[in-house]
Amino acid sequence: MADTVGGSGDDRQAWANFQGPSPVILLTVGTQLPFCRLVSALDSWCAEHPEHEAFGQIGPIGKRHYRPRNIRWTDFETPASLASKIEMSTLVVAHAGMGTIISCLLSGKPIVIMPRRSDLQEQRNDHQVATAHRLTRFPLVKVAWHEEELGAAIAAALVVEPVDERIGPFADKRLIATVRNGIMGQQ
């Protein structure tokens, strides 16, 4: 079922094939590292839920990395292409990278995040785990801490009522004032 769309190719047609009545799930793992645990978990979920189509940006992969069989995929997306796909998708499933999370929160798009973990050698430290803990307060953000939790997180995200939970494009005025005061040496 998988139709790989090489990172150097034009995937507009492949993505266009998904525009139909079923929800489109966009998977993105960032551009620096593959994230086989997340890709494999979503691929397995898609095998069990063929009514949900998915398209993935799965990062640079080698021969030893997981290649999805139930998700159409590419290794790389330009920022503009990824932003467009986020807007057109029903749900985003991603690593806990701030770029993707901010893009989803700016557009009011539900997102399921699975943080990369240092104990599994997926990241140098656990900053993504810390990020995920902080973002659980947003109704649009669901967290799958482990592969086994991905299905429940997807189900919860797919039934999220549309909310105007978008974040603004600028930092909160209190944060700006705090930073300004810290730089200027004021209390």
Steps between C-alpha positions, in 0.01 A plus 500: 500500500787735565588731217828662580542848374871571489623807679632648180177448309188709466239359737215738421315230305558240771359737762211600274394134485415520870252784471178308550238424763732315738713681754854567387766455763831673442804344663816706539814410691713802421793522263800406711441142612274209415252399772433133432301444821239760402494408129455131581228569758298714258555253217361220719206715604423581134503128415226452760308815393494505118222760508763755606753595239842625600793669333836524669818703493724241664842663491827372358491122511758238426480127439465422870211742561131414494320555170121530527278257312161662568590868468603692192817684589788722408824561683493880478251783462584864448371729775243649259378158388475374857308812608254443215453136595442594864222736390338234279528209744243392755761406758877524538703227669854610579807492717495766770683753285406860569483601133222254424321559829500877455379463140207288620412734787516801268258332258271344763589148380483205741835328549610176663860514613731220602817635656836357400673346803866508590485160675411350160779696326243697299635832627799631696283613792138499608401850393215355291364320807509829691328675209224239491438536875463879464265481202244261645304806615400580140178321394634458146811313619478132588806306615587137435783427741543147363412323175214315669332833580502636146163355398320645802666838447394501133143405594490782758641752252256403224202583722634830630230757448621789289618767738653834437807393695742655256801670642597844381801558277678709764621432852277586793547861615590383852782285360631789292493728805680242714773450239533876448529559875757224532713645221471850637584382854163601644297295745 
